[in-house]
Amino acid sequence: MSKEAAHHHSQAAEHHEHAANHHREAAKHHEAGDHEKAAHHAHSAHGHHLQATHHAEEAAKHHTEAHGSK
């Protein structure tokens, strides 16, 4: 695997972890009735999901460039 693809896979994983943490916080605040904080964390989770998706797509692109589409 190319260094670029590996980097993007690592970045995707980190963003997924951050998203999961924000989802946990959103759930906690929602249960406590603090919907403003819950919404903030849900929004942040969504942003991390988008970043993770971007990095996953970049990793796939680098893999395809290095090994062809299979």
PQR file of N, CA, C, O and H, with PARSE charges and radii, in Angstrom:
ATOM      1  N   MET A   1       0.848  -1.169   0.000 -0.4000 1.5000
ATOM      2  CA  MET A   1       0.000   0.000   0.000 -0.0000 2.0000
ATOM      3  C   MET A   1       0.893   1.231   0.000  0.5500 1.7000
ATOM      4  O   MET A   1       1.913   1.272   0.688 -0.5500 1.4000
ATOM      5  N   SER A   2       0.504   2.221  -0.768 -0.4000 1.5000
ATOM      6  CA  SER A   2       1.296   3.444  -0.836 -0.0000 2.0000
ATOM      7  C   SER A   2       1.208   4.200   0.483  0.5500 1.7000
ATOM      8  O   SER A   2       0.272   4.022   1.263 -0.5500 1.4000
ATOM      9  H   SER A   2      -0.324   2.188  -1.327  0.4000 1.0000
ATOM     10  N   LYS A   3       2.202   5.043   0.709 -0.4000 1.5000
ATOM     11  CA  LYS A   3       2.202   5.869   1.918 -0.0000 2.0000
ATOM     12  C   LYS A   3       0.981   6.783   1.932  0.5500 1.7000
ATOM     13  O   LYS A   3       0.393   7.036   2.983 -0.5500 1.4000
ATOM     14  H   LYS A   3       2.962   5.187   0.075  0.4000 1.0000
ATOM     15  N   GLU A   4       0.608   7.277   0.748 -0.4000 1.5000
ATOM     16  CA  GLU A   4      -0.542   8.177   0.670 -0.0000 2.0000
ATOM     17  C   GLU A   4      -1.834   7.448   1.057  0.5500 1.7000
ATOM     18  O   GLU A   4      -2.650   7.975   1.812 -0.5500 1.4000
ATOM     19  H   GLU A   4       1.086   7.072  -0.106  0.4000 1.0000
ATOM     20  N   ALA A   5      -2.006   6.238   0.532 -0.4000 1.5000
ATOM     21  CA  ALA A   5      -3.209   5.467   0.855 -0.0000 2.0000
ATOM     22  C   ALA A   5      -3.243   5.142   2.346  0.5500 1.7000
ATOM     23  O   ALA A   5      -4.287   5.267   2.986 -0.5500 1.4000
ATOM     24  H   ALA A   5      -1.343   5.810  -0.082  0.4000 1.0000
ATOM     25  N   ALA A   6      -2.122   4.732   2.892 -0.4000 1.5000
ATOM     26  CA  ALA A   6      -2.058   4.404   4.316 -0.0000 2.0000
ATOM     27  C   ALA A   6      -2.403   5.627   5.168  0.5500 1.7000
ATOM     28  O   ALA A   6      -3.126   5.517   6.158 -0.5500 1.4000
ATOM     29  H   ALA A   6      -1.274   4.631   2.373  0.4000 1.0000
ATOM     30  N   HIS A   7      -1.888   6.776   4.783 -0.4000 1.5000
ATOM     31  CA  HIS A   7      -2.175   8.012   5.510 -0.0000 2.0000
ATOM     32  C   HIS A   7      -3.680   8.291   5.496  0.5500 1.7000
ATOM     33  O   HIS A   7      -4.266   8.615   6.529 -0.5500 1.4000
ATOM     34  H   HIS A   7      -1.300   6.865   3.978  0.4000 1.0000
ATOM     35  N   HIS A   8      -4.295   8.164   4.329 -0.4000 1.5000
ATOM     36  CA  HIS A   8      -5.724   8.442   4.232 -0.0000 2.0000
ATOM     37  C   HIS A   8      -6.554   7.434   5.024  0.5500 1.7000
ATOM     38  O   HIS A   8      -7.562   7.801   5.628 -0.5500 1.4000
ATOM     39  H   HIS A   8      -3.818   7.901   3.490  0.4000 1.0000
ATOM     40  N   HIS A   9      -6.141   6.176   5.026 -0.4000 1.5000
ATOM     41  CA  HIS A   9      -6.846   5.179   5.845 -0.0000 2.0000
ATOM     42  C   HIS A   9      -6.752   5.554   7.322  0.5500 1.7000
ATOM     43  O   HIS A   9      -7.740   5.464   8.052 -0.5500 1.4000
ATOM     44  H   HIS A   9      -5.322   5.878   4.536  0.4000 1.0000
ATOM     45  N   SER A  10      -5.572   5.971   7.759 -0.4000 1.5000
ATOM     46  CA  SER A  10      -5.395   6.376   9.162 -0.0000 2.0000
ATOM     47  C   SER A  10      -6.259   7.583   9.496  0.5500 1.7000
ATOM     48  O   SER A  10      -6.889   7.635  10.552 -0.5500 1.4000
ATOM     49  H   SER A  10      -4.770   6.043   7.166  0.4000 1.0000
ATOM     50  N   GLN A  11      -6.281   8.551   8.591 -0.4000 1.5000
ATOM     51  CA  GLN A  11      -7.098   9.741   8.820 -0.0000 2.0000
ATOM     52  C   GLN A  11      -8.588   9.381   8.865  0.5500 1.7000
ATOM     53  O   GLN A  11      -9.328   9.907   9.697 -0.5500 1.4000
ATOM     54  H   GLN A  11      -5.769   8.509   7.733  0.4000 1.0000
ATOM     55  N   ALA A  12      -9.018   8.504   7.992 -0.4000 1.5000
ATOM     56  CA  ALA A  12     -10.423   8.076   7.995 -0.0000 2.0000
ATOM     57  C   ALA A  12     -10.774   7.425   9.330  0.5500 1.7000
ATOM     58  O   ALA A  12     -11.825   7.702   9.907 -0.5500 1.4000
ATOM     59  H   ALA A  12      -8.417   8.076   7.316  0.4000 1.0000
ATOM     60  N   ALA A  13      -9.892   6.565   9.809 -0.4000 1.5000
ATOM     61  CA  ALA A  13     -10.140   5.890  11.086 -0.0000 2.0000
ATOM     62  C   ALA A  13     -10.240   6.890  12.230  0.5500 1.7000
ATOM     63  O   ALA A  13     -11.117   6.772  13.085 -0.5500 1.4000
ATOM     64  H   ALA A  13      -9.038   6.341   9.339  0.4000 1.0000
ATOM     65  N   GLU A  14      -9.346   7.870  12.249 -0.4000 1.5000
ATOM     66  CA  GLU A  14      -9.385   8.886  13.304 -0.0000 2.0000
ATOM     67  C   GLU A  14     -10.691   9.668  13.270  0.5500 1.7000
ATOM     68  O   GLU A  14     -11.294   9.926  14.312 -0.5500 1.4000
ATOM     69  H   GLU A  14      -8.633   7.965  11.554  0.4000 1.0000
ATOM     70  N   HIS A  15     -11.125  10.043  12.072 -0.4000 1.5000
ATOM     71  CA  HIS A  15     -12.378  10.796  11.980 -0.0000 2.0000
ATOM     72  C   HIS A  15     -13.570   9.942  12.391  0.5500 1.7000
ATOM     73  O   HIS A  15     -14.509  10.451  13.002 -0.5500 1.4000
ATOM     74  H   HIS A  15     -10.635   9.834  11.226  0.4000 1.0000
ATOM     75  N   HIS A  16     -13.547   8.648  12.063 -0.4000 1.5000
ATOM     76  CA  HIS A  16     -14.627   7.770  12.513 -0.0000 2.0000
ATOM     77  C   HIS A  16     -14.652   7.689  14.042  0.5500 1.7000
ATOM     78  O   HIS A  16     -15.725   7.682  14.647 -0.5500 1.4000
ATOM     79  H   HIS A  16     -12.784   8.235  11.566  0.4000 1.0000
ATOM     80  N   GLU A  17     -13.478   7.628  14.662 -0.4000 1.5000
ATOM     81  CA  GLU A  17     -13.411   7.582  16.126 -0.0000 2.0000
ATOM     82  C   GLU A  17     -13.957   8.871  16.737  0.5500 1.7000
ATOM     83  O   GLU A  17     -14.698   8.834  17.719 -0.5500 1.4000
ATOM     84  H   GLU A  17     -12.607   7.633  14.172  0.4000 1.0000
ATOM     85  N   HIS A  18     -13.587  10.009  16.151 -0.4000 1.5000
ATOM     86  CA  HIS A  18     -14.109  11.285  16.650 -0.0000 2.0000
ATOM     87  C   HIS A  18     -15.625  11.352  16.482  0.5500 1.7000
ATOM     88  O   HIS A  18     -16.337  11.819  17.371 -0.5500 1.4000
ATOM     89  H   HIS A  18     -12.986  10.039  15.352  0.4000 1.0000
ATOM     90  N   ALA A  19     -16.108  10.883  15.339 -0.4000 1.5000
ATOM     91  CA  ALA A  19     -17.555  10.881  15.101 -0.0000 2.0000
ATOM     92  C   ALA A  19     -18.266  10.026  16.147  0.5500 1.7000
ATOM     93  O   ALA A  19     -19.297  10.426  16.686 -0.5500 1.4000
ATOM     94  H   ALA A  19     -15.530  10.504  14.617  0.4000 1.0000
ATOM     95  N   ALA A  20     -17.720   8.865  16.426 -0.4000 1.5000
ATOM     96  CA  ALA A  20     -18.333   7.979  17.419 -0.0000 2.0000
ATOM     97  C   ALA A  20     -18.387   8.654  18.786  0.5500 1.7000
ATOM     98  O   ALA A  20     -19.394   8.558  19.488 -0.5500 1.4000
ATOM     99  H   ALA A  20     -16.882   8.540  15.988  0.4000 1.0000
ATOM    100  N   ASN A  21     -17.310   9.334  19.162 -0.4000 1.5000
ATOM    101  CA  ASN A  21     -17.294  10.037  20.449 -0.0000 2.0000
ATOM    102  C   ASN A  21     -18.363  11.129  20.490  0.5500 1.7000
ATOM    103  O   ASN A  21     -19.046  11.293  21.501 -0.5500 1.4000
ATOM    104  H   ASN A  21     -16.493   9.412  18.592  0.4000 1.0000
ATOM    105  N   HIS A  22     -18.506  11.872  19.397 -0.4000 1.5000
ATOM    106  CA  HIS A  22     -19.529  12.914  19.356 -0.0000 2.0000
ATOM    107  C   HIS A  22     -20.935  12.311  19.406  0.5500 1.7000
ATOM    108  O   HIS A  22     -21.826  12.886  20.031 -0.5500 1.4000
ATOM    109  H   HIS A  22     -17.951  11.738  18.576  0.4000 1.0000
ATOM    110  N   HIS A  23     -21.144  11.167  18.760 -0.4000 1.5000
ATOM    111  CA  HIS A  23     -22.451  10.509  18.838 -0.0000 2.0000
ATOM    112  C   HIS A  23     -22.753  10.087  20.277  0.5500 1.7000
ATOM    113  O   HIS A  23     -23.885  10.229  20.740 -0.5500 1.4000
ATOM    114  H   HIS A  23     -20.420  10.700  18.252  0.4000 1.0000
ATOM    115  N   ARG A  24     -21.748   9.570  20.981 -0.4000 1.5000
ATOM    116  CA  ARG A  24     -21.952   9.195  22.391 -0.0000 2.0000
ATOM    117  C   ARG A  24     -22.340  10.413  23.229  0.5500 1.7000
ATOM    118  O   ARG A  24     -23.252  10.352  24.053 -0.5500 1.4000
ATOM    119  H   ARG A  24     -20.829   9.454  20.605  0.4000 1.0000
ATOM    120  N   GLU A  25     -21.627  11.524  23.002 -0.4000 1.5000
ATOM    121  CA  GLU A  25     -21.939  12.756  23.731 -0.0000 2.0000
ATOM    122  C   GLU A  25     -23.335  13.259  23.378  0.5500 1.7000
ATOM    123  O   GLU A  25     -24.077  13.702  24.255 -0.5500 1.4000
ATOM    124  H   GLU A  25     -20.886  11.574  22.333  0.4000 1.0000
ATOM    125  N   ALA A  26     -23.693  13.191  22.102 -0.4000 1.5000
ATOM    126  CA  ALA A  26     -25.030  13.621  21.682 -0.0000 2.0000
ATOM    127  C   ALA A  26     -26.101  12.795  22.391  0.5500 1.7000
ATOM    128  O   ALA A  26     -27.102  13.335  22.862 -0.5500 1.4000
ATOM    129  H   ALA A  26     -23.091  12.831  21.390  0.4000 1.0000
ATOM    130  N   ALA A  27     -25.885  11.497  22.463 -0.4000 1.5000
ATOM    131  CA  ALA A  27     -26.853  10.627  23.132 -0.0000 2.0000
ATOM    132  C   ALA A  27     -26.975  10.987  24.612  0.5500 1.7000
ATOM    133  O   ALA A  27     -28.077  11.059  25.155 -0.5500 1.4000
ATOM    134  H   ALA A  27     -25.072  11.058  22.080  0.4000 1.0000
ATOM    135  N   LYS A  28     -25.837  11.210  25.252 -0.4000 1.5000
ATOM    136  CA  LYS A  28     -25.828  11.555  26.676 -0.0000 2.0000
ATOM    137  C   LYS A  28     -26.599  12.858  26.921  0.5500 1.7000
ATOM    138  O   LYS A  28     -27.422  12.931  27.833 -0.5500 1.4000
ATOM    139  H   LYS A  28     -24.942  11.151  24.811  0.4000 1.0000
ATOM    140  N   HIS A  29     -26.334  13.873  26.113 -0.4000 1.5000
ATOM    141  CA  HIS A  29     -27.003  15.161  26.294 -0.0000 2.0000
ATOM    142  C   HIS A  29     -28.486  15.082  25.931  0.5500 1.7000
ATOM    143  O   HIS A  29     -29.320  15.745  26.547 -0.5500 1.4000
ATOM    144  H   HIS A  29     -25.666  13.813  25.372  0.4000 1.0000
ATOM    145  N   HIS A  30     -28.799  14.276  24.939 -0.4000 1.5000
ATOM    146  CA  HIS A  30     -30.203  14.104  24.561 -0.0000 2.0000
ATOM    147  C   HIS A  30     -30.988  13.472  25.713  0.5500 1.7000
ATOM    148  O   HIS A  30     -32.085  13.918  26.050 -0.5500 1.4000
ATOM    149  H   HIS A  30     -28.121  13.737  24.439  0.4000 1.0000
ATOM    150  N   GLU A  31     -30.414  12.439  26.304 -0.4000 1.5000
ATOM    151  CA  GLU A  31     -31.077  11.779  27.434 -0.0000 2.0000
ATOM    152  C   GLU A  31     -31.247  12.726  28.613  0.5500 1.7000
ATOM    153  O   GLU A  31     -32.218  12.624  29.362 -0.5500 1.4000
ATOM    154  H   GLU A  31     -29.523  12.077  26.031  0.4000 1.0000
ATOM    155  N   ALA A  32     -30.294  13.654  28.777 -0.4000 1.5000
ATOM    156  CA  ALA A  32     -30.352  14.612  29.885 -0.0000 2.0000
ATOM    157  C   ALA A  32     -31.290  15.782  29.573  0.5500 1.7000
ATOM    158  O   ALA A  32     -31.553  16.623  30.432 -0.5500 1.4000
ATOM    159  H   ALA A  32     -29.505  13.736  28.168  0.4000 1.0000
ATOM    160  N   GLY A  33     -31.785  15.824  28.343 -0.4000 1.5000
ATOM    161  CA  GLY A  33     -32.705  16.888  27.967 -0.0000 2.0000
ATOM    162  C   GLY A  33     -32.032  18.142  27.444  0.5500 1.7000
ATOM    163  O   GLY A  33     -32.706  19.141  27.195 -0.5500 1.4000
ATOM    164  H   GLY A  33     -31.572  15.141  27.645  0.4000 1.0000
ATOM    165  N   ASP A  34     -30.720  18.113  27.273 -0.4000 1.5000
ATOM    166  CA  ASP A  34     -29.990  19.279  26.755 -0.0000 2.0000
ATOM    167  C   ASP A  34     -29.868  19.125  25.241  0.5500 1.7000
ATOM    168  O   ASP A  34     -28.845  18.676  24.723 -0.5500 1.4000
ATOM    169  H   ASP A  34     -30.172  17.302  27.476  0.4000 1.0000
ATOM    170  N   HIS A  35     -30.925  19.505  24.556 -0.4000 1.5000
ATOM    171  CA  HIS A  35     -30.997  19.268  23.119 -0.0000 2.0000
ATOM    172  C   HIS A  35     -30.054  20.171  22.326  0.5500 1.7000
ATOM    173  O   HIS A  35     -29.631  19.814  21.227 -0.5500 1.4000
ATOM    174  H   HIS A  35     -31.756  19.870  24.976  0.4000 1.0000
ATOM    175  N   GLU A  36     -29.724  21.334  22.878 -0.4000 1.5000
ATOM    176  CA  GLU A  36     -28.776  22.209  22.176 -0.0000 2.0000
ATOM    177  C   GLU A  36     -27.386  21.566  22.123  0.5500 1.7000
ATOM    178  O   GLU A  36     -26.745  21.551  21.072 -0.5500 1.4000
ATOM    179  H   GLU A  36     -30.067  21.625  23.771  0.4000 1.0000
ATOM    180  N   LYS A  37     -26.930  21.041  23.253 -0.4000 1.5000
ATOM    181  CA  LYS A  37     -25.632  20.354  23.267 -0.0000 2.0000
ATOM    182  C   LYS A  37     -25.683  19.072  22.437  0.5500 1.7000
ATOM    183  O   LYS A  37     -24.716  18.729  21.756 -0.5500 1.4000
ATOM    184  H   LYS A  37     -27.451  21.053  24.107  0.4000 1.0000
ATOM    185  N   ALA A  38     -26.799  18.375  22.495 -0.4000 1.5000
ATOM    186  CA  ALA A  38     -26.950  17.155  21.702 -0.0000 2.0000
ATOM    187  C   ALA A  38     -26.834  17.491  20.219  0.5500 1.7000
ATOM    188  O   ALA A  38     -26.157  16.787  19.469 -0.5500 1.4000
ATOM    189  H   ALA A  38     -27.584  18.654  23.048  0.4000 1.0000
ATOM    190  N   ALA A  39     -27.493  18.565  19.800 -0.4000 1.5000
ATOM    191  CA  ALA A  39     -27.437  18.969  18.394 -0.0000 2.0000
ATOM    192  C   ALA A  39     -26.024  19.373  17.992  0.5500 1.7000
ATOM    193  O   ALA A  39     -25.574  19.057  16.891 -0.5500 1.4000
ATOM    194  H   ALA A  39     -28.043  19.137  20.409  0.4000 1.0000
ATOM    195  N   HIS A  40     -25.328  20.071  18.881 -0.4000 1.5000
ATOM    196  CA  HIS A  40     -23.942  20.465  18.595 -0.0000 2.0000
ATOM    197  C   HIS A  40     -23.082  19.233  18.336  0.5500 1.7000
ATOM    198  O   HIS A  40     -22.332  19.187  17.361 -0.5500 1.4000
ATOM    199  H   HIS A  40     -25.694  20.328  19.776  0.4000 1.0000
ATOM    200  N   HIS A  41     -23.193  18.241  19.208 -0.4000 1.5000
ATOM    201  CA  HIS A  41     -22.376  17.036  19.053 -0.0000 2.0000
ATOM    202  C   HIS A  41     -22.800  16.228  17.822  0.5500 1.7000
ATOM    203  O   HIS A  41     -21.955  15.642  17.144 -0.5500 1.4000
ATOM    204  H   HIS A  41     -23.802  18.279  20.000  0.4000 1.0000
ATOM    205  N   ALA A  42     -24.080  16.195  17.536 -0.4000 1.5000
ATOM    206  CA  ALA A  42     -24.544  15.494  16.335 -0.0000 2.0000
ATOM    207  C   ALA A  42     -23.992  16.169  15.083  0.5500 1.7000
ATOM    208  O   ALA A  42     -23.582  15.501  14.134 -0.5500 1.4000
ATOM    209  H   ALA A  42     -24.766  16.671  18.086  0.4000 1.0000
ATOM    210  N   HIS A  43     -23.987  17.490  15.092 -0.4000 1.5000
ATOM    211  CA  HIS A  43     -23.442  18.244  13.950 -0.0000 2.0000
ATOM    212  C   HIS A  43     -21.943  17.968  13.796  0.5500 1.7000
ATOM    213  O   HIS A  43     -21.457  17.757  12.685 -0.5500 1.4000
ATOM    214  H   HIS A  43     -24.320  18.034  15.863  0.4000 1.0000
ATOM    215  N   SER A  44     -21.220  17.973  14.909 -0.4000 1.5000
ATOM    216  CA  SER A  44     -19.784  17.676  14.865 -0.0000 2.0000
ATOM    217  C   SER A  44     -19.532  16.255  14.368  0.5500 1.7000
ATOM    218  O   SER A  44     -18.602  16.020  13.596 -0.5500 1.4000
ATOM    219  H   SER A  44     -21.615  18.144  15.812  0.4000 1.0000
ATOM    220  N   ALA A  45     -20.352  15.316  14.806 -0.4000 1.5000
ATOM    221  CA  ALA A  45     -20.216  13.928  14.343 -0.0000 2.0000
ATOM    222  C   ALA A  45     -20.393  13.856  12.840  0.5500 1.7000
ATOM    223  O   ALA A  45     -19.658  13.145  12.154 -0.5500 1.4000
ATOM    224  H   ALA A  45     -21.107  15.506  15.433  0.4000 1.0000
ATOM    225  N   HIS A  46     -21.361  14.586  12.331 -0.4000 1.5000
ATOM    226  CA  HIS A  46     -21.606  14.578  10.894 -0.0000 2.0000
ATOM    227  C   HIS A  46     -20.394  15.131  10.139  0.5500 1.7000
ATOM    228  O   HIS A  46     -20.005  14.587   9.106 -0.5500 1.4000
ATOM    229  H   HIS A  46     -21.958  15.163  12.888  0.4000 1.0000
ATOM    230  N   GLY A  47     -19.804  16.202  10.649 -0.4000 1.5000
ATOM    231  CA  GLY A  47     -18.609  16.764  10.012 -0.0000 2.0000
ATOM    232  C   GLY A  47     -17.468  15.761   9.972  0.5500 1.7000
ATOM    233  O   GLY A  47     -16.779  15.644   8.959 -0.5500 1.4000
ATOM    234  H   GLY A  47     -20.120  16.644  11.488  0.4000 1.0000
ATOM    235  N   HIS A  48     -17.265  15.038  11.065 -0.4000 1.5000
ATOM    236  CA  HIS A  48     -16.207  14.023  11.085 -0.0000 2.0000
ATOM    237  C   HIS A  48     -16.530  12.885  10.118  0.5500 1.7000
ATOM    238  O   HIS A  48     -15.632  12.328   9.487 -0.5500 1.4000
ATOM    239  H   HIS A  48     -17.825  15.133  11.888  0.4000 1.0000
ATOM    240  N   HIS A  49     -17.802  12.546  10.005 -0.4000 1.5000
ATOM    241  CA  HIS A  49     -18.202  11.507   9.045 -0.0000 2.0000
ATOM    242  C   HIS A  49     -17.838  11.944   7.623  0.5500 1.7000
ATOM    243  O   HIS A  49     -17.313  11.152   6.839 -0.5500 1.4000
ATOM    244  H   HIS A  49     -18.531  12.999  10.518  0.4000 1.0000
ATOM    245  N   LEU A  50     -18.119  13.205   7.298 -0.4000 1.5000
ATOM    246  CA  LEU A  50     -17.787  13.707   5.960 -0.0000 2.0000
ATOM    247  C   LEU A  50     -16.285  13.673   5.711  0.5500 1.7000
ATOM    248  O   LEU A  50     -15.844  13.306   4.622 -0.5500 1.4000
ATOM    249  H   LEU A  50     -18.545  13.848   7.935  0.4000 1.0000
ATOM    250  N   GLN A  51     -15.502  14.050   6.706 -0.4000 1.5000
ATOM    251  CA  GLN A  51     -14.051  14.013   6.563 -0.0000 2.0000
ATOM    252  C   GLN A  51     -13.555  12.577   6.405  0.5500 1.7000
ATOM    253  O   GLN A  51     -12.663  12.311   5.599 -0.5500 1.4000
ATOM    254  H   GLN A  51     -15.860  14.348   7.591  0.4000 1.0000
ATOM    255  N   ALA A  52     -14.133  11.652   7.172 -0.4000 1.5000
ATOM    256  CA  ALA A  52     -13.745  10.246   7.062 -0.0000 2.0000
ATOM    257  C   ALA A  52     -14.054   9.717   5.668  0.5500 1.7000
ATOM    258  O   ALA A  52     -13.260   8.983   5.078 -0.5500 1.4000
ATOM    259  H   ALA A  52     -14.858  11.868   7.826  0.4000 1.0000
ATOM    260  N   THR A  53     -15.211  10.096   5.153 -0.4000 1.5000
ATOM    261  CA  THR A  53     -15.595   9.662   3.810 -0.0000 2.0000
ATOM    262  C   THR A  53     -14.608  10.186   2.774  0.5500 1.7000
ATOM    263  O   THR A  53     -14.205   9.458   1.867 -0.5500 1.4000
ATOM    264  H   THR A  53     -15.856  10.692   5.632  0.4000 1.0000
ATOM    265  N   HIS A  54     -14.226  11.438   2.910 -0.4000 1.5000
ATOM    266  CA  HIS A  54     -13.249  12.031   1.990 -0.0000 2.0000
ATOM    267  C   HIS A  54     -11.940  11.241   2.021  0.5500 1.7000
ATOM    268  O   HIS A  54     -11.396  10.899   0.971 -0.5500 1.4000
ATOM    269  H   HIS A  54     -14.553  12.029   3.647  0.4000 1.0000
ATOM    270  N   HIS A  55     -11.437  10.953   3.215 -0.4000 1.5000
ATOM    271  CA  HIS A  55     -10.170  10.230   3.330 -0.0000 2.0000
ATOM    272  C   HIS A  55     -10.292   8.803   2.801  0.5500 1.7000
ATOM    273  O   HIS A  55      -9.351   8.292   2.195 -0.5500 1.4000
ATOM    274  H   HIS A  55     -11.879  11.231   4.068  0.4000 1.0000
ATOM    275  N   ALA A  56     -11.419   8.161   3.016 -0.4000 1.5000
ATOM    276  CA  ALA A  56     -11.620   6.804   2.480 -0.0000 2.0000
ATOM    277  C   ALA A  56     -11.609   6.834   0.953  0.5500 1.7000
ATOM    278  O   ALA A  56     -11.044   5.946   0.314 -0.5500 1.4000
ATOM    279  H   ALA A  56     -12.184   8.576   3.509  0.4000 1.0000
ATOM    280  N   GLU A  57     -12.236   7.857   0.371 -0.4000 1.5000
ATOM    281  CA  GLU A  57     -12.245   7.980  -1.086 -0.0000 2.0000
ATOM    282  C   GLU A  57     -10.842   8.251  -1.621  0.5500 1.7000
ATOM    283  O   GLU A  57     -10.455   7.707  -2.656 -0.5500 1.4000
ATOM    284  H   GLU A  57     -12.696   8.578   0.890  0.4000 1.0000
ATOM    285  N   GLU A  58     -10.085   9.083  -0.925 -0.4000 1.5000
ATOM    286  CA  GLU A  58      -8.710   9.362  -1.344 -0.0000 2.0000
ATOM    287  C   GLU A  58      -7.839   8.107  -1.240  0.5500 1.7000
ATOM    288  O   GLU A  58      -7.001   7.859  -2.108 -0.5500 1.4000
ATOM    289  H   GLU A  58     -10.399   9.525  -0.085  0.4000 1.0000
ATOM    290  N   ALA A  59      -8.034   7.322  -0.189 -0.4000 1.5000
ATOM    291  CA  ALA A  59      -7.276   6.073  -0.044 -0.0000 2.0000
ATOM    292  C   ALA A  59      -7.583   5.136  -1.203  0.5500 1.7000
ATOM    293  O   ALA A  59      -6.680   4.520  -1.769 -0.5500 1.4000
ATOM    294  H   ALA A  59      -8.715   7.523   0.516  0.4000 1.0000
ATOM    295  N   ALA A  60      -8.857   5.033  -1.553 -0.4000 1.5000
ATOM    296  CA  ALA A  60      -9.244   4.171  -2.673 -0.0000 2.0000
ATOM    297  C   ALA A  60      -8.636   4.673  -3.975  0.5500 1.7000
ATOM    298  O   ALA A  60      -8.191   3.879  -4.803 -0.5500 1.4000
ATOM    299  H   ALA A  60      -9.591   5.533  -1.094  0.4000 1.0000
ATOM    300  N   LYS A  61      -8.617   5.982  -4.153 -0.4000 1.5000
ATOM    301  CA  LYS A  61      -8.036   6.564  -5.363 -0.0000 2.0000
ATOM    302  C   LYS A  61      -6.551   6.224  -5.464  0.5500 1.7000
ATOM    303  O   LYS A  61      -6.071   5.827  -6.526 -0.5500 1.4000
ATOM    304  H   LYS A  61      -8.979   6.627  -3.480  0.4000 1.0000
ATOM    305  N   HIS A  62      -5.829   6.380  -4.363 -0.4000 1.5000
ATOM    306  CA  HIS A  62      -4.395   6.056  -4.381 -0.0000 2.0000
ATOM    307  C   HIS A  62      -4.166   4.564  -4.612  0.5500 1.7000
ATOM    308  O   HIS A  62      -3.220   4.176  -5.298 -0.5500 1.4000
ATOM    309  H   HIS A  62      -6.218   6.702  -3.500  0.4000 1.0000
ATOM    310  N   HIS A  63      -5.021   3.744  -4.046 -0.4000 1.5000
ATOM    311  CA  HIS A  63      -4.891   2.305  -4.252 -0.0000 2.0000
ATOM    312  C   HIS A  63      -5.103   1.963  -5.723  0.5500 1.7000
ATOM    313  O   HIS A  63      -4.356   1.174  -6.302 -0.5500 1.4000
ATOM    314  H   HIS A  63      -5.789   4.059  -3.489  0.4000 1.0000
ATOM    315  N   THR A  64      -6.118   2.558  -6.313 -0.4000 1.5000
ATOM    316  CA  THR A  64      -6.406   2.303  -7.733 -0.0000 2.0000
ATOM    317  C   THR A  64      -5.272   2.774  -8.612  0.5500 1.7000
ATOM    318  O   THR A  64      -4.904   2.095  -9.571 -0.5500 1.4000
ATOM    319  H   THR A  64      -6.725   3.199  -5.842  0.4000 1.0000
ATOM    320  N   GLU A  65      -4.706   3.943  -8.294 -0.4000 1.5000
ATOM    321  CA  GLU A  65      -3.579   4.467  -9.081 -0.0000 2.0000
ATOM    322  C   GLU A  65      -2.368   3.533  -8.996  0.5500 1.7000
ATOM    323  O   GLU A  65      -1.642   3.358  -9.974 -0.5500 1.4000
ATOM    324  H   GLU A  65      -5.005   4.494  -7.515  0.4000 1.0000
ATOM    325  N   ALA A  66      -2.159   2.944  -7.833 -0.4000 1.5000
ATOM    326  CA  ALA A  66      -0.998   2.087  -7.631 -0.0000 2.0000
ATOM    327  C   ALA A  66      -1.204   0.677  -8.169  0.5500 1.7000
ATOM    328  O   ALA A  66      -0.252   0.038  -8.619 -0.5500 1.4000
ATOM    329  H   ALA A  66      -2.748   3.086  -7.037  0.4000 1.0000
ATOM    330  N   HIS A  67      -2.444   0.186  -8.127 -0.4000 1.5000
ATOM    331  CA  HIS A  67      -2.668  -1.226  -8.454 -0.0000 2.0000
ATOM    332  C   HIS A  67      -3.701  -1.467  -9.541  0.5500 1.7000
ATOM    333  O   HIS A  67      -3.976  -2.619  -9.879 -0.5500 1.4000
ATOM    334  H   HIS A  67      -3.217   0.705  -7.762  0.4000 1.0000
ATOM    335  N   GLY A  68      -4.268  -0.433 -10.085 -0.4000 1.5000
ATOM    336  CA  GLY A  68      -5.302  -0.610 -11.092 -0.0000 2.0000
ATOM    337  C   GLY A  68      -6.623  -0.926 -10.437  0.5500 1.7000
ATOM    338  O   GLY A  68      -6.671  -1.270  -9.256 -0.5500 1.4000
ATOM    339  H   GLY A  68      -4.046   0.503  -9.811  0.4000 1.0000
ATOM    340  N   SER A  69      -7.691  -0.811 -11.191 -0.4000 1.5000
ATOM    341  CA  SER A  69      -9.012  -1.064 -10.622 -0.0000 2.0000
ATOM    342  C   SER A  69      -9.328  -2.558 -10.735  0.5500 1.7000
ATOM    343  O   SER A  69      -9.348  -3.120 -11.830 -0.5500 1.4000
ATOM    344  H   SER A  69      -7.652  -0.531 -12.150  0.4000 1.0000
ATOM    345  N   LYS A  70      -9.571  -3.183  -9.596 -0.4000 1.5000
ATOM    346  CA  LYS A  70      -9.907  -4.599  -9.535 -0.0000 2.0000
ATOM    347  C   LYS A  70     -11.080  -4.783  -8.634  0.5500 1.7000
ATOM    348  O   LYS A  70     -11.536  -5.909  -8.436 -0.5500 1.4000
ATOM    349  H   LYS A  70      -9.555  -2.726  -8.706  0.4000 1.0000
TER
END
